[in-house]
Amino acid sequence: MSAIAKLIKGGAWLTLANVVSKLASALALPLLARLLGPESLGIYSVVFSLAQSAQAFSTLGVDVAMERNGAQHKTLGTDAVGRLFGVGLSLICLVSAVTGLGIWFFREPLAKHWLGQPDAIPWLGTTGILIALQPWGNVPLLFLSSLQDFRAYALRSSLGMIVSSTATVVFAWKFGLAGAVQGLLLAAIAQIVWSYLIIKPVLRGRGIRLRLDRFWQESRSILKFGFPYYLGNTLLGSLVGLPLMGLVSQYGGLEQLGYLRVAQSMAALIGFIPSAIAPAAISYLSASSADNDQSYNYLKSVHLRGIWALLLVPTGAVCLLLPDLINGLFGSAYQQTTVLAWLSLWISALAGVTSVLVQYLVVAGKTVRVAWASLLGVICWIIPAFVLVPQYSALGFLLAQALGQMAGLLVVFRPAIVDIKKDSIVLKNLIFLTVNLFFCTLISLWLKIDYFTNYIMVILTILTFSFLLFKHGLYNFEKLRIKKISYKK
């Protein structure tokens, strides 16, 4: 099986899992919004966002080291992989436990001085417990992706999200905000059990046992590669995003956090695509780069153009349908989030392209470049935020985030694609089409047209844009190959 075929197959499993997960989350959030109301949803968003950020904060770059080095398990041998997994799991769980305890001990000052909401104290305490539990259920997923068992990965992650979303909604229905938070805790415990039952036979079948020998030597090796990536791509964003959310709460109230959560949830329906297939992309690109430069460069070109198109088409469609989608899913109380959701969608698209380029730098071992790019992006996020958030609350948060995202993209773009210069014309076409779609969706926000006409315009716009992508985003031999496949069917 060719590298492209393997990437497509692995990516298909990962994408399917993420689609199921996002749909479960997308169905749960409107129900929570209606059950809890904007203010309680704001508190729930703090708990959820803090737990997600702490999960990313606790990885130390171990995750990317596992995905890249674990993909070479056939070469490294079972002892080395077992040591990689055992030490990696220990590092992440230790940092998560310390982080959770820190949140629990300092819950009172965090609630009073960060959020400006003393009523949130008990919820932050529960968040600390959730943070400590998370890695025991999530890190085994890294084992599966490292071993390229994407089918098992897909089953575990999608079922885990379904259980989590269902438990959260059911408990919120019965017990309100307290039930929603308790649902997250119960779901985390269930995912620990489920992960153990899935990963144990996979490791046993490959003769891999978790090991902790040579702990410090293995830790240094893992962190030497993964920490620069973590510092730039994960830590800085986590440290900045949460305080800025607190700034939004202070100036706009918890309602603004609820609106921000709704807007970001709309973007999450699409923006997950690059990160969803990242384990497969890093794995197969790493293997291809060691075998043949020409094959690697073409795989890289296909991957970049494919992800770019997969981001643009649904982003355009959802942007054009936003007013009806928000009203139908969340109700009229959240109608003012339309502009926030539109901006979140485009930020997500930018972040998606950037994450793909970052993956190429990781495969090339240029994790220090990633750190510098992320540092610049964070600076370009923080400075405008302190000006914009006090004036525009959630909208100011997103505008500042967009500036930071664009700065990071500009830094990584050229070094990431330097070895596929022959694709420059096609990439310029993609940039031109992206800019045109951006302004098309922006104009649509201000048009007041009836329901039927709007849907006709959406269909015509997406069909036209898809045709232009096919015409200007592919090479002639790729178009011929696609046509032949279509004719055979």
C-alpha positions, 0 to 999 in steps of 0.5 A: 500500500502506498504512503498516500493510501496509508495516509488516507486510510488512517486519516479516514478512521481518525476523521470519522472518530472526530466527526462522531465526537464533534457531532456528539459535542455539537448536539450536547452544547445546544441542549446545555445552553437551553438547560443552563442559560448563558450565565451557568453555561459560562461557568461550565465553559470555564470548567471545560476550557480549564480542563482542556487547557490543563490537559494540553499544558500537562503533555510537556511535548511527550505526545508529539515525541510519542507520535513521531518516535513511536511510529518507528516501533518496528525499528526501535524494538519493543523494549525501547517503545515500552520505555517510551510509553511508560516514561511518557505516561508517568511524566504526563500523569505527574504534571497533571496531578500537580496541576490539578492540586494547584487549581484545587488549592488556589481555587478561591483566588482564581475565582475572585481575582481571575474570573471576578466571580466568587460563586465559581469557587466550588466549580474550580475545585472540581476542575482540579480533580478532573484535571488529575483524572484526564491523562489516565484515560487519554494518554493510552490513545497516544499508544494506539496512534503511535502504533498506527492502530487508528481503528482502535484509536477511532473507536475509543475516542468517539465512544468516549466523547459520546459517553461524556456528552450523554452523561453531561446532558443527562446530569444537567437535566436532572441537577443543573450546573452541578450535574453537568460538572459531575457528568464530566467527572463520571465520564473521565472515570469511564474513559479510564476503564475503557482505555485500559480494556482497549490498550491492554490486548493491543500492547500484549499482541505486539509484545510491549510492556510499559517500562520505567528503567533508565527513567531520567535518560528516557525523560531527557530524550523525550523532552529534548525533542518534544519540549520546544514544540510544547513550549511554543505550540501548547504552553504559551497558548494555554497560559495566554488563553485562560487569563484572557478569558478571565479578562473577558469575564471581568469586562463582559460578565459570564454571559460573554463567556457563554457566547464565546463558548457557543461561537467556538463550538461552531468553529470546532465542527470544522477546525478539528480536521488537521489535528484529527489526522495529525497522528497519521500525517506525522507517522507516514510523513516521517516514514516517507521522509526517510525513504525517498525525498521525491515521494515525501515532497509529493505526499506533503503537497497532497496533504497540504492541498487536501487539508486546505480544501477540506477546511475552506469548503465547510467553513464557507458553507457554515459561515453562509448559514450561521444565522439560521444555524445558531437560531435553530441550535441555541435559540434566539438568546444566542443570536448575537453570537453570529459575528463571533461564530463567523470570526471563530470559523475563520480563525479556526481555518487559519489555525488549521493551515498553520497546524499542518505547516507545523507538522511538517516542521516537526517531521523535519525536526525543526521544533525550535522554529515552531517555538519562535513562531508561536512566541511571536503569535502569542505576543501579537495576541496579548498586546491587542487583547489588552486594548480590544477586550475592555472595549469589545469583550468576546469580540475583542478576544477573537480579533486579537486571537486572529491577529496572533494566528496570522502572525504565526502563520506568516512565520512558519509558511515559507520554511515549511514548504521550502522543499515544494517550491514547484507547487507555488502557483497552485498554492497562490491559487489557493490563497487567492480563492481563500481571500475571495471566499473570506470576503464573500462570507463577510458580505453575507453577514450584512445581507437581509434576504429571505430563507429560501433565497439564502439557501439557493445562494449558499448552494450556488456559492459552494458549488462554484467555489468547489469547481474553482478548487478543482480547476486551480488547486490540482495538477492536470494529471491529478484531474485526469486521475480523478476523472478516470476514477469517476468514470469507472464508478 
